[in-house]
């Protein structure tokens, strides 16, 4: 990408999109295009088509999506499949019609089969059944990946798909009804410490293993792949390291300084037992994450009051 290329970040207010914007600005890119959901509803095909027609867009980072944790995925199943299908269908199709040079579509590691062999390689996609709690979201995201491949095959577009692991960082979602596990635990421990509570309750038994990557590492990987990767299918973005939810909770408890106990609510679902990505493909291209989980948690918690102010 040239420094003056018109680069559209779909979902720039979200966790990944905002990190990509920060990175591009720091790297000296001067023609970054963004639109909030109130300005442009990506579910509206006519609005999206007009937007692409009015702007000579060279590159697209498609980070816009309806996302959430187990509770949100399980209780808003229709919204998760409808919103995500509409967003990606409209953006990908309009990018093709307007002659966008390259588009990067963000999938998610949670769309791999529930019982995929660990660590999960890219060729595991669609080889077995999905995790039931987030199946509508997964179906939508898989459709987006296959749409990029289909447009590449039939129309010769340079649309690529990346598969990030669980992310956290600035501008994360701390709403306990819709958040993922890491920000939810940070908020729970922080508020427990503030209110002198004796215990923090966590969903499940703590045994599932998860891989966590700071979102700024993900943004750097996306920029790296936009410049250096041009293949169909997907490519994993992750750290190659995972820990149990129980270990994560203990790490967050330490960072926050909460001195009470941790209890596990086994009446609540665990979700997928393990979800570790095989990152040999991207590492062989020359990219590797740089922010450790310990460092990343300290970075996030140092700004926790500001982050939580958006949800209180």
Buried (B, 14 or more C-beta within 10 A) or exposed (E): BEEEBBBBBBBBBBBBBBBBBBBBEEEEBEBBBBBEEEEBBBBBBEBBBEBBEEEEBBBBBBBBBBBBBBBBBBEBBEBBBBBBBBBBBBBBBBBBEBEBBBBBBBBBBBBBBBBBEBBBBBEBBEEEEBBEBBBBBBBBBBBBBBBBBBBBEEEEBBBBBBBBBBBBBBBBBBBBEBBBBBBBBBBBBBBBBEEEBEEBEBBBBBEBBBBBBBBBBBBBBBBBBBEEBEBBBBBBBBBBBBBBBBBBBBBBBEBBEBEBEBEBEEEBBBBBEBBBBBBEBBBEBEBEBEBEBEEBBEBBBEEBEEBBEEBE
